[in-house]
């Protein structure tokens, strides 16, 4: 009988990687966790705390890959990339550089975008547009690029907030300025292509194969842009933004087979597009169905689950049929937060720091477990890897176990 050890080791490695959370919104950038089933009851009515530590400023979410946790935060006047042992919180290395970012509205002045880990490297995009590539092993700088200076990009309302996407050896970003959307060589940082003159929004790109064609999808301040990730050639565009100059597009485009769901607040709303080749057909649009302010919705078996309404107005939590926009249920004044899909369950982390677990069902919203984890506000998207949930507020990063 042939030796099956190499195959078993390869399978174990693939399984481990699938349970990592190496970038914003997880492995497929859709908020879905594919690990083992979650616990539906917690000892002492709350998930066990594994470790926690004090951290600096920032809305950047943590990411977990290869047994390591990457945190991007601001300590004093330094944007800091910190690598921790994922299971213990022990610091392995740290890299920092100066920042002079000041928020015009009095909000947190740390980095907004979530790092990405790929091929043994860490990619970060700071609030002032500094793009860095570091080695995952030791935190050594490989290259960096000041995108705001190079492309004359504007600060915008809240600084740069696009989380890098690594796709086919390229770092894809919504940069703005003279670049619009752009791709950089992941090895060297060299600019490979730029496209459009769109201003940067606060959404992050996603890559998906639709009808056999690979698309890089950017939700800029002006709308949806589909580009060939290799060349930057535009496949199609779909204008989708508020008429208000104060508006932002922040949620990530959600791709389900040949459908794309877009959503924004400020009187914009949600829209579902059916894509055939390089053409799109709008199935529906509505500002009364599912208008995501900043948190991206998740999808399961024909239905979207997400937030409707602006963060400061106490948005509703909703279930919406993706092909029609029909609202299945709505929990009013639920308060803002983020949603992750794990198996058949919604993992909702509210801004007040409460974790809520509920079946992802179009019939009703019926929480089966809930517990306060951190003092609010908790706005950064969490990471869920190997049964451990990593979350942060303005001062603390915590790791809790939520898997069986």
N, C-alpha and C positions, 0 to 999 in steps of 0.2 A: 504493500500500500504506500503511495507517495507520501512524503513528509508534508503534512498540512500546516505546520507551524508558521511558515512565511505568510500563507493566506490568512491564517487566524490573526497574526500580528497586523497585517494590512487592514483587515476588517475592524480590528480594535482601534487602529489609528483613525480610520474613517469615521467610526462611531464617535470617538472622542472629539474629532474636529466638528462633527455635526452638532455636538452639544456645546461647543464654544459659542461665544457671543463676541465676534471679532470686530464688529463695526456697528454703526448706528442702526438700530432696529433689528439687529441679529444677522445670522448668516445670509439670508436672502433679502435683507432690508425690507421686511414686511411685518415685523413684530411677532414672528412665529417661532416658538421654541419646540424642538422635536425630541427632547429628552424623555426620560421615563415619567410615569404618571406623578402628579403632584399629590401631596397629602391633603385630604379634605377635612382633617381635624388636626389641631395643633395642641401640643402639651401646654398646660397653663394658659390655654386660649390665645396663644401667640406663637409664631414660628420661633424656634430656638435661635438665639443670637450666637453666631460663630465668632465674629470679631468686629471691632469698630475702631476708628481712629479720627482724629481731628484733621480737617483739611482747610484749604483756602477757598477763595471766591471762585464762582463759575457756575454756568448752567450746563457745562459739558458733562455728558453721561460717561460712566465707566465702561470699559470693554474688557473681555476676558478671552484669552487664547493661550494655548500651550502651557497651562498651569500658571499663567501670569495675569495680573490685573493691571491695566493701564489707566491712570487717572491724570487728567489735564486740568490744572487749576492755577490760580494766581496767588502767590505768596509775596506780599509787599508789592514792589513794582517789578516782579519777575513772573512771566508766564512759565509754568513749571510742568514738565512731563515726568510723572513718577511711576515706576514699575514696582509692583508689590507681588509677593507670593500669594496666589489667589486663595489658598486655603487657610492662611494664617494672618495676612495683612503685613507680614514682615517686608520692610523695604529692601529692594534688590539694587536699584539704581535711581538716579534722578538727573534730569537735564533741565536747565532753565536759561532764559534770555530776557533782556529788558523789555518792558512795555510801558507806554505812556497813555494807554487807552483811558478815556474818561467818558462815562455814560451821560448823555445829555438829559436824561429823564430821571436820574437818581437811582437807577437800578444797579444791581450787581455789576462789577467791572471786570470780572474774570472772563475766561474764554467761553464761547457759546457752543462751538461745534464739538462733536464727539470724535475721538481718534479712530483710525482704522489700522488693523494689523493684518499684514499679508506678506508671505514669503520671507519671514524672519525680519520684517521691518515695521516700524511704527510711523504713521503719517498723522500730523496734526496741522490744524489751520486756526491761527489765533484771531483774536478780536480785531486786530489791525491788519489782517491779511497776510501774516507771516506763515508760509507753508514750510514745514520741516519734515525731513525724513531721517529717522534714527534707527540704529540697530536694536532689535528686540533683545538680544543677548546682553548687551552692556550699556545701551543708551548713548552710544557714540554717534555724533552727528555725521550723516553721510552727505546731505546737501540741504540747502534752504533757499527760499525765494521770497522776496518782498513783492507780493502780487499787487498790492495797492499802489506802490510806487511804479512798478513796471508797466501797469496797465491803466494808471490814472483812475483807479476805482474810488468811488465815493464811500464815505464812512457809513452812510445810510442812517436809519433811525437808531439801530442797536448794534452797530459794528458788523463784522463778518461772522456769519453763523452757519455756513455750509459745511456739512460733514463730508470729508473726502470719500470718494468711491474708487476702489482699485479694480480696474477692468482691463484684461488683456494687456498687462504691462503698462497701463496708463493710469494716472491719477486724474480723475474727472472732478471738476469743480464749477460751481456757479460763481464766477468772479466779479462780473460787472465791468464797468469802465470800457476801455477799448477792446477788451477780451470777450465780453459777454459770457458765453460758456466756453470752457477750455479743457484741454488735455495736456498733461505733462508726463514726460518719460519717468516711470517709477524708479528706474535705476539712477538717472542722472539729474532729474529735475528740468531737463530741457523742454521748452514749449514745443509741442508737436502740432497742435492746431488750436485755433480760436474760431468761434462762430457766433453770429448775431451781434447786435449792439444792445441787447437787453440789459437793463439794470439787474443787479443781483437781488434776489429775494432772500428768504430765510429757509427755504426748502433745500433738501439735499437730493442729488441725482440718484437714479436707480437704473440698472441695466436689466433687460429682459428680452427673451426670444419670443417673438410674436409671428406666427405663420412661417417659421423657419428663418426669419430675419432678426438679427441682433439690433436692438435699439438702446441708445443711451437717452434717458428721459430726464429732462430738466424742467422744473417748475419755477420759472424766473418771475420777476416782478410783473411781467407782462402776460405770462401764460405758459402753456406747455410747449416745449421744444423737443422734437425727436431728432437725434443725430446718429450717424454711423460712428460708433465708438473708435474705429480705426482711423477714419479720415476726417471726421467732423462735418461731412456733407449732410445738409439738412434733409431729413426725410419728410417731415411735415411739421406744421405749427398750429396751435389752437389757442387763440386769445382768450384769457380767462383771468380777469382781475377786476377789482372794485374801481369805480369812478373816483373814489375818495383818494386824495393824495396821501392821506395818513395810513392807508392800508398796507398790509403785507401778505404775501403768500408763504406759508410756512410748512404745511403738511407735505409729506412725500407722496408722489403719485403711486397709486396702488394698482398693480397689474394682475389680472386674473384671466389666464388664457389669452383671448384676443380683446379683452375689455380693459379699459383704463379708467380708474376713478380719481377725480380731482376734487379737492375741497378747500375752501378758504372762507374766512369770515368777512366782516365789514360790508355786508350786503351783497356778497358774491355767491356763496352757496356751493352745492355739490353738482357735479356733472359726470355722467358715464358715457364713454366713447367706445364704439366698436371699431376696431382697426382691421382693415383688409389691405395688405400690401403697404403702400405709403399714403393711403387714404383713410380718413376717419368719418364716421357717422355718429352724430349725437343721439343717444337713446333717450336721455332725459336730462333736465337740469332744473334745480330748484333751490331757493334760499330757505325753504321751509322744511327741507328733509334732513340734511346732515352738513352743517357748515363747521368745519374744523378750524379752530383758531390757531393752535400750534401742534396739537397732538394728532398723529396719524392714526386713522382707523385701522382695524384688522378685519379679516374676511374669513368666513367659514361656511361652506355648503350653501352658497347662494345669498348669503346675508353679510352686511357690513355692521360692525359694532364700533361706535365712536361717540365723540362729543359734538354737540350741536350748540353753537353760540359762543360769545366771547368770554374769555377767562374771567374778566372783572365783573361780569354780569351773572355769574353762577350758572354755567351752562348745563344743559340736559345731557343725560346719557341715553343713547338710542340704538335701536336695531332697525336697519333699513334694507329692503330687498334691492339688490344691486341692479337688476335688470329693469326695474320700474321706478325706483325711488320711493316706493311706498313705505311709510313708517309702520313698523310692526309693534313696537312699544317704545315708551319714552318715560324716563324718570326725571322729573323736572327738578331744577335747582340742586343738581347732584354735586356741584362744584367741580372745578377743573382737575385734570390729572392726566395720566397716561394709561394705555391699555396694551397688554401683551396677551397673545393667544398661546396656551400651552395645552396640547391635547384637545379636549373638548371644553376647556375652561377659560374664562376671562380672568386675567390677573390685572386688577385695576389698582393703580397706586395714585391715590388722591393727593392734591396739593397740600392738604392738612396733615399728610404723613400716614394716613390710614391705608392699609392693604385690604382689598376686598377680593374674595374668590367666589366666582359664580359660574354655573354652566352656561356655555355659549348656545343659547336657545332662542329662536325667534318667537317663542310662545310667551315668555315673560322673563323679567330680570329677578332672579331669586338667589341672593347671596347665601352661601353655605358656610362661609367663614370670613371673619373680619377682625382686624387688630391694628391698633396704633403702633407704628414702628419708629418714626422720628418726628420731632416737632416740625411744623410747617414753617415757611413754604418749601415744598419738595417739588421742584419743576423739572429737574434733569430726568431724562429717560433712564430707567434702570437697565441693568444687564442681568440676564438669567442664563446661567451656565452650570451644567452638571448638578442641577438641583439647588444651586445657591443663587439667591437674589441679592444683587449689589445695588444699593441705593444711596443717594446723598441729598443733603440739604445744604444750607449756606455754610455750615460749620463741621458737619460730621459725615463720614462715609461708613456705612454699615453693611455687614454681610450676614444674611439670615438663611436658614435652611427651610425650603418649602417643598421638597420632594419626599416621597414615601421612603 
